[in-house]
């Protein structure tokens, strides 16, 4: 088992990575790791994530109260949303919050990342909805985030940034990379006339690959409540607005024809070849 000092070093390394990759500026962003049900390590408030050393890292309990912090450091004011993720997702071991430029631009524009344009994104990331805006450092963000937690593994925060979580710190960080890469490709493909999306049958095949490999997390998010049970990847974001999640548990898979988005025809041989490479990378 990795000791606390090693985990603190990993948090600092991930902080450097998100800073160097232009996912945060100045003192933006925060990172946390679960040690056990009542102990969590987290980044402090008011420091650049690109210049942290292990003594910067704080320890808090499940309520966000300080257990240990060196003089001059206190936990991030955003620790509340991290704690809500851990509370509702016991499978989660780490959370990363950042402001990656492309993904945050989609969050500001109010556009969720739901278009199926890459096998890797459909298999490993899933749909990325937008959690409604909340005032930073308040309970508004975790309260608005909560309804998405049982069904997704990453969210955009409206007019704010992105939040990702996974089984461990490296996986949570990689998910943030994936969100930003997906957003950048989607943005650039729109500049070139619009992306060609996978049709519903090819999406179904990609979902089956994910299920076969038993990958962690809650994706695939099987439904988009704005389309009466149609999965998010099939509606391509055309449902618009924020979903009503009040009846979500009752929905099942639906690969019917009710979706109004226009999916393009895709070369299945090409998809098969790409998927082989994806599978090879998972081994």
N, C-alpha and C positions, 0 to 999 in steps of 0.2 A: 504493500500500500504506500502511495506517495505521501511524504510528510508535508506538513504545512509550509515549511520554507520553500520546498520545491514548487508547491502550488502558487505561492506568492511570486516566485520567479516566473512561472508560466503566465500569470496575470500581467506582469510587467512586459513580458515578451509580446503577448497579444496586444497590449496597449501600444507598444512601439509599432506593431504591424498596422493597426487601424489608423494610427497617426501618419505613418509613412505612405500608406495607400490613399491618403486624402479622404478618409472616411470620417475624420473629425478635424476640427480646427481649435486652436487655443486650448481651453480646458473642457471642451465638449466630451460627451460620451461617458459610459460607465460599464463596469464588468463585475460579475459576481460568480462565485463558485460555492456549491453546497458541500459542507464537510460531513454533516449529519443532520438529523431532523431539527436541531435547534442551534446549529452553528454554521455561519456562512462567512466567507471572506469576500471583501468588496473594495473597489477603488474609492479613494477619498474625494471629497468635493474640492473644487477650486485648484486642481493641478492638471497639467498637461499629461495626457495618457502616453505621450511619446517620451517622457523623461522620468518615469517612475522607477523607483528601486524598492526592494521588498519591505523596507521599513515604512513605506507609505501606506501599505495595505492594512485595512481595518477588519475587525471581526465583529459581527453582529449576531443577535438571536433572531428567531423566526418572526418577531415583531419589528425588527429593524433597530432594536435598542443596542447600544454599544456594549460589547463584551470587553474588547481591547482595542486601543488606538494610541499610537505614539503621540507625544506632545506636538501640537500644531496641525494634527490631522483629524478629520471626522468623516464619517461615511457620506457617500454621495446623497444628495437630497432626493435623488430619484430611486433610492433603494426600495421605496414603497411598491413600485411596479415589479421589481425583481421578486419581492416577497410574495406578491399575488401569483406570479407564475409558479413559484415553488409550492405554494399552498394548493393550487388547483391542478398542478401537474407533478405528481410524486415521481414520475419517471425522469424528470429534468434534473441535471446536475450542474448546469451552468447557463448564464444568461449574458448576452452582449447587447448593449445599446450604442448606436452610432448614428452619424448623419452622413452616410455616403451620398455623394452629389446626385447621381442619376436616380437612385431609389427615392431620395428625399424630394427630388423634383417631381416625381410621380405622386408622392404623398401631398405635396403642395398643390398640385394640379387636380387632386381628387381622383386619380386614376389607379385602380388596383392592378396588381400584376397577376393577371389570370389568363393571358393568351398562350395557348400551347404551341410554342415555336421551337423548342429544343427537347430532345429526348431526356437529356440530363436534368432539365428543370422539371419536367413532368414526373420523372421517376424519383428524384431525390429531394426536390423542394416543394412541389405542390403549388397551389394557389396562395397568393399573399394578399389578403384583404387589407382594408384601411380601417383602423380603429379610430373612432370619432375623436375630435380634438379635446384635449384636457389641459388645464393650466399646469405647467411644470411645477414639480415639488408638492402637488396637492394629491388628494385621493381621487381626483377626477380621472387621471390617466389609468390607474389600476382598475377603477370602476368601469371605465369604457372598454378596457382591454379584456375584462374577465369573460365576456360571452364568447370570445374567439378562442380562448385557450383550449377547450376540449377538442377542437376540430382542426387546428392549424399549428404549424411549427415555426411560423414567422409572420409578423405583421408590419405594415407601414403605420406610422403614427401621424395622423392628419396634421399637416403644417409643422412637422416636428422632426421626423427621422424614421429609423427602423429599429425593430427589436427582434432578436432571434434567440432561440433556446434549444438545448439538446442534452444528450446524456453526459457530456463532459465538455470542458472548455474548448478544446480544439475543434470538436464537432460544432459547437455553437458559433465559434468564429468562422469556420468554413461555411456555415449556413449564411452568415452575413456576407461573405465574399460572393456566394452564389446569388443572393438577392441583388447585390449591386451589379454583378456581371449580367444577369438576366435583364435588369432594368436598362443597362447600357445598350445591350443588343436590341432590345425592344425599341428603344428610342431611335437608334441608328437605322433600324429597318423601317421605321415609320418615315424617316427622312428620305428613304429610297423608294417610297411609294407604298409602303405597307407590308407587314410580314405575311408569309404564307403559313397558315395554321394547319396543324394535323386535324384530320377528320375524327369523328367520335369513335370509329372502330380502331384506329391506330392508337388513340388515347387509351382505350380499354386494354389493348395489348401491353402498353407501357405500364399501366396500373398493375396488370397481372405479373409483370416482371418484378415490380417492387414487392408485391405480396409474396412471390416465390422466394425472394431473398430475405424475407423477414426483417426488413430494415426498421430501425427504431423510429418512434414519433407517431403522430396522429394522421399524417398525410398517408394516402390520399384523402383529402377532405371531400367526401362523397357527394356533397350537395351544395347548391346555391339556393338559398331560400327565396331569392327574388324570381326564380324560375320554377317554383313548385316541385323541387326535387331534382332538377337537372344539375349534374355536377358542374362546378365552376369552370373547369377547362373547356366544357362544351359550350358555355354561354359566352366565353371569350371576353368577359367584362361588359358585354352589351346590356346586361341587366341593369346596370347603373345604380347609383345611390348606395346606401348602407342597408344591409339585410336585416330583416326581422328574425332573430334567432329564437324566438319564444317557443316555437314548435319543432325545433331542430331534431330532437331525438327520434321523432316518428318517421323521418324520411329514410328511404332506402335508395340503392343505386337505381338510376334511370338513364338509359342510353336511348331514349325515344327521340322523336322528331320535333318536340315542342320548342327546341331552342331556335331563336330567330337569327343567330349569327350565321354568316356565310363561310363555311369551312372550305379551304382549297383542296384540290386533289393532290396527294403526295405520293411520290415514288416509293412503294413498299420495300423494294429491294434496297434502296438507299437507307430507309429507316432501319431495316434489319442489320445492315452493315454498321451503322452508327451505334445501334443497341449492343452489338457484339463488343464494340470498343468500351461502351459503358460498363457492361458486365465484367469485362476483363479488368477494368479499373477497380471493381468492387471486391475482387478476390484477394 
